[in-house]
Amino acid sequence: MSGKIRILVCDDHTLFREGLKALIANEPDLEVVGEAEDGKEAIDKVKQLQPHVVLMDISMPLLNGFEAAQRIVETYKNTHVLVLTMYDEDDLIIRCLEAGASGYVLKDAPAKQLVYAIREVRKGGKYLSPSVVNKVVEQYLQTSVRPKDTYDSLSGREREVLRVLAEGHSVKEIAYRLKLSVKTVEAHKYNLMRKLDVHDRTELVKYAIQKKLIRLSEVKR
């Protein structure tokens, strides 16, 4: 394997992206070829730049890391997603792996650990931060099928509608944004609220925040 490892940095915090770029610039075999501040932009940049590795945060505006990772690995077979996040909950790690991520590194990890993880996933390997391995891997390997979360029952479109509903957009705004009819959005809204057993927007917002689909700061007042 020759040439530098091409990296796309996807995180909605500018200072964090700048810090990653400075860190990676010290490694002769690595180079940052682009950056994105949300999941949708990450997908566009992968198509444009064809990076080898995407450093992906979980909680981002417009499209979260789970959905972005899944779309990237399904479409671009030579691009590997390495999740880089502050969250160490078991279910989030497993959801990332099931979405197709090749690794999971916590943001407080030493720089050498991240660099090693980048090289490892570029070679086609898997990598989990040591601080999360013991609590996750044993459970993941021993359970052939993870109990289905209600979120798993939602279609891709229902997940999009869930996110923008929780952000506070009206049905008409969602229809315009997703290029759907108002009637179709209403149907998606009814189905996802039935599946999740939520009955008003407050419950919907709480669910979306709990699942790291949105952050409180993204909710329209």
Stockholm file with secondary structure:
# STOCKHOLM 1.0

chainA/1-221         MSGKIRILVCDDHTLFREGLKALIANEPDLEVVGEAEDGKEAIDKVKQLQPHVVLMDISMPLLNGFEAAQRIVETYKNTHVLVLTMYDEDDLIIRCLEAGASGYVLKDAPAKQLVYAIREVRKGGKYLSPSVVNKVVEQYLQTSVRPKDTYDSLSGREREVLRVLAEGHSVKEIAYRLKLSVKTVEAHKYNLMRKLDVHDRTELVKYAIQKKLIRLSEVKR
#=GR chainA/1-221 SS CCSCEEEEEECSCHHHHHHHHHHHHTCTTEEEEEEESSHHHHHHHHHHHCCSEEEECSSCSSSCHHHHHHHHHHHCTTCEEEEEESCCCHHHHHHHHHTTCSEEEETTSCHHHHHHHHHHHHTTCCEECHHHHHHHHHHHHHCSSCCCCGGGGSCHHHHHHHHHHHHTCCHHHHHHHHTCCHHHHHHHHHHHHHHHTCCSHHHHHHHHHHTTSSCGGGSCC
#=GC SS_cons         CCSCEEEEEECSCHHHHHHHHHHHHTCTTEEEEEEESSHHHHHHHHHHHCCSEEEECSSCSSSCHHHHHHHHHHHCTTCEEEEEESCCCHHHHHHHHHTTCSEEEETTSCHHHHHHHHHHHHTTCCEECHHHHHHHHHHHHHCSSCCCCGGGGSCHHHHHHHHHHHHTCCHHHHHHHHTCCHHHHHHHHHHHHHHHTCCSHHHHHHHHHHTTSSCGGGSCC
//
